[in-house]
Amino acid sequence: MTDTTPDPYLEHRRLLFATAYRMLGSVADAEDVLQDAWLAWNATDRATVRNPRAYLVRAVTNLSLNRLTSSQATREKYVGPWLPEPLLTSPDAAVETEVADTVSTAMLVVLETLSPVERAVFVLREVFGYSHGEIADVLDRPEPAVRQIAHRAREHVQARRPRFDADPAEREKVTARFIAACAGGDLNAVMELLAPDVTAWTDGGGKVTAARRPLHGDSQVARWILGVLAKPESSGIVPEPAVINGELGILCTVDGVPVAVLTYGIADGRLHDLWFQVNPDKLHGLRADNGPA
């Protein structure tokens, strides 16, 4: 008789990817972690596993912790600003404010400032609602220690997370105006859509031309954007609205191939923080709809 019982790994794959992605800020690394978890799962005597979901979440969390810890030295030597890999998500994620907030570029950038263990505790507790006791089991740490870590991580994130407007209609309007202003090469129109104290980060990873340091102020950011678009190599770029990390952003393609993505925060009708991802090694999550992470 054929066993029609769903494979727990496949059943919980979306949860596992969402956990790894928030832990690592990398689509490629999250996929590698899931592959390692799948190999471990297939090597396990499943008859001894009482709770497959808990087993898999624990495996993915600890694999992500190991990878995050080992990658810290690499990130310290990274050329220019390090930004998370953008993920093309379904339009539904933009409607679900909670999903969009926890996977947004702004949130992932803040999570980068946590220690690996703090990040794991925050993701499991604040994003997925695990109890302190469940997290203690996952991380093999005393529950009182987990409570302290959770409190410290939550306060850290709350103090650093920016507050932006979440109105989808406003975001759609500003995005369309920004694309039109950039396409028209109108410096004043671009500046009008940028907050006076706007900051832009560009991640080229040393692979392509990008600003090595953050750009500050509406004039500097606007001139830099229009300067890049005026270059001959930018002539074939097509910018289009796309739901990136649960929020409307701008996907730039050349002959249908992603070459850059822009995500941003909006408040009072203006862009306050801009994150440009142009590192070709970090654009894998833009090649297909991965669904809300």
The 8 nearest C-alpha neighbors of each residue, nearest first, counted from 0:
[[1, 2, 3, 4, 5, 6, 46, 45],
 [0, 2, 3, 4, 5, 6, 7, 45],
 [3, 1, 4, 0, 5, 6, 7, 45],
 [2, 4, 1, 5, 6, 0, 7, 10],
 [3, 5, 2, 6, 7, 1, 10, 9],
 [6, 4, 7, 3, 10, 9, 8, 2],
 [5, 7, 9, 8, 10, 4, 11, 3],
 [8, 6, 10, 9, 11, 5, 51, 52],
 [7, 9, 11, 6, 10, 12, 37, 55],
 [10, 8, 12, 6, 7, 11, 5, 13],
 [9, 11, 7, 8, 12, 6, 5, 13],
 [10, 12, 8, 14, 9, 13, 7, 15],
 [11, 13, 15, 9, 14, 8, 10, 16],
 [14, 12, 16, 15, 11, 17, 292, 10],
 [15, 13, 17, 11, 12, 16, 18, 292],
 [14, 16, 12, 18, 13, 17, 11, 19],
 [15, 17, 19, 13, 18, 14, 20, 12],
 [18, 16, 292, 14, 20, 15, 19, 13],
 [19, 17, 15, 16, 21, 20, 14, 22],
 [18, 20, 29, 22, 16, 21, 17, 63],
 [21, 19, 23, 29, 24, 17, 22, 18],
 [22, 20, 18, 24, 19, 23, 17, 102],
 [21, 23, 19, 20, 24, 18, 119, 63],
 [24, 22, 20, 25, 21, 19, 67, 63],
 [25, 23, 83, 20, 21, 84, 22, 107],
 [24, 26, 84, 23, 28, 27, 20, 83],
 [25, 27, 29, 28, 284, 20, 84, 30],
 [28, 26, 30, 29, 25, 31, 283, 281],
 [27, 29, 31, 25, 30, 26, 32, 23],
 [30, 28, 19, 32, 26, 20, 31, 27],
 [29, 31, 33, 27, 28, 32, 26, 34],
 [32, 30, 28, 34, 29, 33, 27, 35],
 [33, 31, 29, 35, 34, 30, 36, 28],
 [32, 34, 36, 30, 35, 31, 37, 29],
 [33, 35, 31, 37, 32, 36, 30, 38],
 [36, 34, 32, 38, 37, 33, 39, 31],
 [37, 35, 33, 39, 34, 38, 40, 59],
 [36, 38, 40, 34, 35, 39, 33, 41],
 [39, 37, 35, 41, 40, 36, 42, 34],
 [40, 38, 36, 42, 37, 41, 35, 43],
 [39, 41, 37, 43, 42, 38, 36, 55],
 [40, 42, 38, 43, 39, 37, 44, 45],
 [43, 41, 39, 40, 38, 44, 37, 45],
 [44, 42, 40, 41, 45, 39, 47, 48],
 [43, 45, 46, 47, 42, 48, 41, 40],
 [46, 44, 48, 47, 43, 40, 51, 41],
 [45, 47, 44, 48, 49, 43, 51, 50],
 [46, 48, 45, 44, 49, 43, 50, 51],
 [49, 47, 45, 46, 50, 51, 54, 44],
 [48, 50, 47, 51, 46, 45, 54, 53],
 [49, 51, 53, 52, 48, 54, 55, 47],
 [52, 50, 54, 53, 48, 55, 7, 49],
 [53, 51, 55, 54, 50, 56, 7, 11],
 [52, 54, 56, 50, 55, 51, 57, 137],
 [55, 53, 51, 57, 52, 56, 58, 50],
 [54, 56, 58, 52, 57, 53, 51, 59],
 [57, 55, 59, 53, 58, 54, 60, 52],
 [56, 58, 137, 60, 54, 55, 59, 53],
 [57, 59, 55, 61, 56, 60, 62, 36],
 [60, 58, 62, 56, 57, 61, 63, 36],
 [61, 59, 63, 57, 62, 58, 56, 64],
 [60, 62, 64, 63, 58, 59, 57, 65],
 [63, 61, 59, 65, 64, 60, 58, 32],
 [62, 64, 66, 60, 61, 65, 67, 59],
 [65, 63, 61, 67, 62, 66, 115, 68],
 [64, 66, 62, 68, 63, 67, 61, 69],
 [65, 67, 63, 69, 64, 68, 70, 62],
 [68, 66, 64, 70, 69, 65, 63, 23],
 [67, 69, 65, 66, 70, 71, 64, 115],
 [68, 70, 66, 67, 71, 65, 72, 73],
 [71, 69, 67, 73, 68, 72, 66, 74],
 [72, 70, 74, 73, 68, 69, 75, 67],
 [71, 73, 75, 74, 70, 76, 69, 68],
 [74, 72, 70, 76, 71, 75, 77, 69],
 [73, 75, 77, 71, 76, 72, 70, 81],
 [74, 76, 72, 73, 77, 71, 78, 70],
 [77, 75, 74, 73, 78, 72, 79, 71],
 [76, 78, 74, 75, 79, 73, 204, 81],
 [79, 77, 204, 205, 76, 80, 211, 203],
 [78, 80, 211, 77, 212, 204, 202, 81],
 [81, 79, 202, 82, 201, 200, 211, 212],
 [82, 80, 202, 79, 77, 83, 74, 204],
 [81, 83, 202, 80, 84, 108, 276, 274],
 [84, 82, 24, 25, 85, 107, 81, 108],
 [83, 85, 25, 281, 24, 26, 86, 82],
 [86, 84, 284, 83, 244, 243, 87, 282],
 [85, 87, 284, 244, 243, 285, 88, 84],
 [86, 88, 243, 285, 288, 284, 242, 244],
 [89, 87, 290, 291, 288, 243, 242, 289],
 [88, 90, 290, 91, 92, 291, 288, 242],
 [91, 89, 92, 93, 242, 88, 94, 245],
 [92, 90, 94, 89, 93, 95, 291, 245],
 [93, 91, 245, 95, 94, 90, 291, 89],
 [94, 92, 245, 246, 91, 95, 90, 99],
 [95, 93, 91, 92, 96, 90, 167, 99],
 [94, 96, 92, 98, 93, 97, 99, 91],
 [95, 97, 99, 98, 94, 100, 93, 165],
 [96, 98, 100, 99, 95, 101, 126, 92],
 [99, 97, 95, 101, 100, 96, 92, 102],
 [98, 100, 245, 96, 102, 97, 103, 101],
 [101, 99, 97, 103, 98, 102, 96, 106],
 [102, 100, 98, 99, 103, 106, 97, 126],
 [101, 103, 99, 100, 244, 98, 106, 107],
 [104, 102, 244, 100, 106, 105, 99, 101],
 [103, 105, 107, 106, 108, 102, 244, 262],
 [104, 106, 108, 103, 107, 109, 160, 161],
 [107, 105, 109, 103, 108, 104, 101, 110],
 [106, 108, 110, 104, 109, 105, 103, 111],
 [107, 109, 111, 105, 106, 110, 104, 82],
 [108, 110, 106, 111, 107, 112, 160, 156],
 [111, 109, 107, 112, 113, 108, 106, 118],
 [110, 112, 108, 109, 113, 107, 114, 118],
 [111, 113, 110, 109, 114, 108, 156, 155],
 [114, 112, 110, 111, 118, 117, 115, 152],
 [113, 115, 117, 116, 118, 112, 111, 110],
 [116, 114, 118, 117, 64, 119, 113, 67],
 [117, 115, 119, 118, 114, 120, 64, 113],
 [118, 116, 114, 120, 119, 115, 152, 113],
 [117, 119, 115, 121, 116, 120, 113, 114],
 [118, 120, 116, 122, 117, 121, 123, 115],
 [119, 121, 117, 123, 118, 122, 124, 149],
 [122, 120, 118, 124, 125, 119, 123, 149],
 [123, 121, 126, 119, 120, 124, 125, 118],
 [122, 124, 127, 120, 129, 121, 126, 125],
 [125, 123, 128, 129, 121, 122, 127, 126],
 [126, 124, 121, 128, 122, 127, 123, 129],
 [127, 125, 122, 128, 124, 123, 101, 121],
 [126, 128, 123, 129, 124, 125, 122, 18],
 [129, 127, 124, 125, 126, 123, 130, 122],
 [130, 128, 124, 123, 127, 133, 134, 131],
 [129, 131, 133, 132, 134, 128, 124, 123],
 [132, 130, 134, 133, 142, 135, 146, 145],
 [131, 133, 135, 130, 134, 142, 136, 129],
 [132, 134, 136, 130, 135, 131, 129, 137],
 [135, 133, 137, 131, 136, 132, 138, 130],
 [134, 136, 140, 132, 142, 138, 133, 139],
 [135, 137, 139, 133, 134, 138, 132, 140],
 [138, 136, 57, 134, 135, 139, 133, 60],
 [137, 139, 135, 140, 136, 134, 61, 57],
 [138, 140, 136, 135, 137, 141, 134, 142],
 [141, 139, 135, 138, 142, 145, 136, 144],
 [142, 140, 144, 143, 135, 145, 139, 136],
 [141, 143, 145, 135, 144, 132, 131, 146],
 [144, 142, 146, 145, 141, 147, 131, 140],
 [145, 143, 147, 142, 146, 141, 148, 140],
 [144, 146, 142, 148, 147, 143, 149, 135],
 [147, 145, 143, 149, 144, 148, 131, 150],
 [148, 146, 144, 150, 145, 149, 151, 143],
 [147, 149, 145, 151, 150, 146, 152, 117],
 [148, 150, 146, 152, 147, 151, 120, 121],
 [151, 149, 147, 153, 148, 152, 146, 154],
 [150, 152, 148, 154, 149, 153, 155, 147],
 [153, 151, 155, 149, 154, 150, 117, 148],
 [154, 152, 150, 156, 155, 151, 149, 157],
 [155, 153, 157, 151, 152, 156, 158, 150],
 [156, 154, 152, 158, 153, 157, 151, 159],
 [157, 155, 159, 153, 158, 154, 160, 152],
 [156, 158, 154, 159, 160, 155, 153, 152],
 [159, 157, 155, 156, 154, 160, 161, 153],
 [160, 158, 156, 157, 161, 155, 109, 154],
 [159, 161, 157, 156, 158, 109, 106, 162],
 [162, 160, 163, 159, 105, 264, 106, 158],
 [163, 161, 160, 164, 266, 264, 265, 165],
 [162, 164, 266, 265, 264, 165, 161, 271],
 [165, 163, 266, 265, 166, 162, 267, 264],
 [164, 166, 167, 163, 96, 170, 265, 169],
 [165, 167, 169, 168, 164, 170, 171, 163],
 [168, 166, 170, 169, 171, 165, 93, 94],
 [169, 167, 171, 170, 166, 172, 173, 165],
 [170, 168, 172, 166, 171, 167, 173, 268],
 [169, 171, 167, 173, 168, 172, 174, 166],
 [172, 170, 168, 174, 169, 173, 167, 175],
 [171, 173, 169, 175, 174, 170, 168, 176],
 [174, 172, 176, 170, 175, 171, 177, 169],
 [173, 175, 177, 171, 176, 172, 170, 178],
 [174, 176, 178, 172, 177, 173, 171, 179],
 [177, 175, 173, 179, 174, 178, 180, 172],
 [176, 178, 180, 174, 179, 175, 173, 181],
 [177, 179, 181, 175, 180, 176, 182, 174],
 [180, 178, 182, 176, 177, 181, 183, 175],
 [181, 179, 177, 183, 189, 182, 178, 188],
 [180, 182, 184, 178, 183, 179, 177, 189],
 [183, 181, 179, 184, 180, 178, 185, 228],
 [184, 182, 180, 185, 181, 179, 178, 186],
 [185, 183, 181, 182, 186, 225, 180, 189],
 [184, 186, 188, 183, 187, 180, 189, 181],
 [187, 185, 189, 188, 184, 190, 221, 222],
 [186, 188, 190, 189, 185, 191, 221, 180],
 [189, 187, 191, 185, 190, 186, 180, 192],
 [188, 190, 186, 192, 191, 187, 180, 221],
 [189, 191, 187, 193, 192, 188, 217, 221],
 [190, 192, 188, 189, 193, 187, 194, 269],
 [193, 191, 269, 190, 189, 270, 194, 177],
 [194, 192, 270, 190, 269, 191, 217, 195],
 [193, 195, 197, 271, 196, 269, 270, 217],
 [194, 196, 217, 216, 197, 193, 218, 190],
 [197, 195, 216, 194, 217, 198, 215, 271],
 [198, 196, 271, 194, 216, 272, 195, 217],
 [199, 197, 215, 272, 214, 273, 216, 213],
 [200, 198, 273, 214, 213, 274, 272, 215],
 [199, 201, 213, 274, 275, 273, 80, 214],
 [202, 200, 275, 210, 209, 276, 274, 203],
 [203, 201, 276, 80, 204, 277, 81, 278],
 [204, 202, 278, 277, 209, 207, 205, 206],
 [203, 205, 78, 206, 278, 202, 79, 77],
 [204, 206, 203, 78, 207, 208, 79, 209],
 [207, 205, 204, 203, 278, 208, 279, 280],
 [208, 206, 203, 205, 209, 278, 204, 277],
 [207, 209, 203, 206, 210, 205, 277, 204],
 [210, 208, 203, 201, 211, 207, 202, 277],
 [209, 211, 212, 201, 213, 208, 79, 200],
 [210, 212, 79, 209, 80, 213, 78, 201],
 [213, 211, 210, 79, 214, 80, 200, 201],
 [214, 212, 200, 199, 215, 198, 210, 211],
 [213, 215, 199, 198, 220, 212, 200, 219],
 [216, 214, 198, 197, 219, 220, 213, 199],
 [215, 217, 196, 197, 195, 219, 218, 220],
 [216, 218, 195, 220, 190, 193, 219, 197],
 [219, 217, 221, 220, 216, 222, 190, 195],
 [220, 218, 222, 216, 221, 217, 223, 215],
 [219, 221, 223, 217, 222, 218, 214, 216],
 [222, 220, 224, 218, 223, 219, 217, 190],
 [223, 221, 225, 219, 224, 220, 226, 218],
 [222, 224, 226, 220, 221, 225, 219, 227],
 [225, 223, 221, 227, 226, 222, 220, 228],
 [224, 226, 228, 222, 227, 223, 229, 184],
 [225, 227, 223, 229, 224, 228, 222, 230],
 [226, 228, 224, 229, 225, 230, 223, 233],
 [229, 227, 225, 233, 226, 230, 224, 234],
 [230, 228, 226, 227, 225, 231, 233, 234],
 [229, 231, 233, 232, 228, 227, 226, 234],
 [232, 230, 233, 234, 229, 228, 235, 227],
 [233, 231, 230, 234, 235, 228, 236, 229],
 [234, 232, 231, 228, 230, 236, 235, 229],
 [233, 235, 231, 232, 236, 230, 228, 229],
 [236, 234, 233, 253, 237, 232, 254, 252],
 [237, 235, 253, 233, 252, 234, 251, 238],
 [236, 238, 252, 251, 253, 235, 239, 250],
 [239, 237, 251, 250, 249, 236, 252, 178],
 [240, 238, 250, 249, 241, 251, 237, 178],
 [239, 241, 249, 248, 250, 247, 238, 242],
 [242, 240, 248, 247, 249, 250, 243, 239],
 [241, 243, 247, 246, 88, 248, 245, 90],
 [242, 244, 87, 246, 245, 86, 248, 88],
 [245, 243, 103, 86, 246, 102, 88, 87],
 [244, 246, 99, 93, 92, 243, 242, 88],
 [247, 245, 93, 242, 243, 244, 99, 248],
 [246, 248, 242, 241, 243, 240, 170, 171],
 [249, 247, 262, 241, 243, 240, 242, 261],
 [248, 250, 240, 261, 239, 241, 260, 238],
 [249, 251, 260, 239, 238, 241, 240, 259],
 [252, 250, 238, 259, 237, 260, 257, 258],
 [251, 253, 257, 256, 237, 255, 258, 236],
 [252, 254, 236, 256, 255, 235, 237, 257],
 [255, 253, 256, 252, 235, 236, 237, 257],
 [254, 256, 253, 252, 257, 237, 251, 258],
 [255, 257, 252, 253, 254, 258, 286, 251],
 [258, 256, 252, 251, 259, 255, 253, 285],
 [257, 259, 252, 251, 277, 256, 279, 253],
 [260, 258, 277, 251, 276, 257, 250, 261],
 [259, 261, 250, 276, 249, 251, 275, 262],
 [260, 262, 275, 249, 274, 248, 276, 250],
 [263, 261, 248, 274, 273, 249, 260, 275],
 [264, 262, 273, 272, 274, 270, 265, 261],
 [263, 265, 272, 271, 270, 163, 266, 273],
 [266, 264, 270, 269, 163, 164, 271, 268],
 [267, 265, 164, 163, 268, 269, 270, 264],
 [268, 266, 269, 265, 164, 270, 163, 194],
 [267, 269, 266, 265, 173, 270, 169, 192],
 [270, 268, 192, 193, 265, 194, 266, 267],
 [269, 271, 265, 193, 194, 264, 272, 192],
 [270, 272, 197, 194, 264, 265, 269, 193],
 [273, 271, 198, 264, 263, 197, 199, 270],
 [272, 274, 263, 199, 262, 200, 198, 275],
 [273, 275, 200, 262, 261, 199, 263, 201],
 [276, 274, 201, 261, 260, 200, 202, 277],
 [275, 277, 202, 260, 259, 278, 201, 274],
 [278, 276, 259, 203, 202, 279, 258, 275],
 [277, 279, 203, 280, 281, 204, 276, 202],
 [280, 278, 281, 282, 277, 258, 206, 203],
 [281, 279, 278, 282, 283, 206, 204, 277],
 [282, 280, 84, 279, 278, 283, 85, 284],
 [281, 283, 284, 285, 279, 280, 84, 85],
 [284, 282, 285, 286, 281, 26, 280, 27],
 [283, 285, 86, 282, 286, 26, 87, 85],
 [286, 284, 87, 283, 282, 287, 86, 257],
 [285, 287, 283, 284, 257, 288, 282, 87],
 [288, 286, 285, 289, 284, 87, 283, 88],
 [287, 289, 87, 290, 88, 89, 286, 285],
 [290, 288, 88, 287, 87, 291, 284, 86],
 [291, 289, 88, 89, 288, 292, 87, 92],
 [292, 290, 88, 92, 89, 289, 245, 98],
 [291, 17, 290, 16, 13, 102, 88, 289]]
